[in-house]
Amino acid sequence: MVHGHKWGGIALALSKKVTPIRMLAAGMLVNALMISVIGFSEILWLTLIAQFFTGLMMPAIQISINTMILQNAEESFVGRVNGIMTPLFMGAMVIMMSLAGILKTLVGLVVSYQVSAICMIIGVIFVLPLVLNKPAKKSVKVNG
């Protein structure tokens, strides 16, 4: 039996070798593709496999977001950043689930899934410049 915490451990191990922004982009891209597959699929096993890969990438997305918060926020502000991010995520989830219900009623389930996948792709496009950006090497000047 496969447990979720093992996959989280794999994502954590990968986070040491892969930059968080690349892991975020990969997770979002895989989720977008799998959401699209789920929307079109009428075959149970295909839908379950797509759901599996969607769930597999969730720890990668969460770990990369948390890693970027730790890297970019001052230590004294990390708790405050997490304190504001959690309600924002939860509020956005409630709003988007409500809108998804309305969208599903208006255009159907397949189109709703494809709109969701497109939104994820748009997110990847916004993250892509950060993925392609080469970090500047810091030079150290030595007085001698």
Secondary structure, DSSP 8 states (H G I E B T S, - for coil): ---HHHHHHHHHHHHTTS-HHHHHHHHHHHHHHHHHHHHH---HHHHHHHHHHHHHHHHHHHHHHHHHHHHHS-GGGHHHHHHHHHHHHHHHHHHHHHHHHHHHHHH-HHHHHHHHHHHHHHHHHHHHHHHH------------
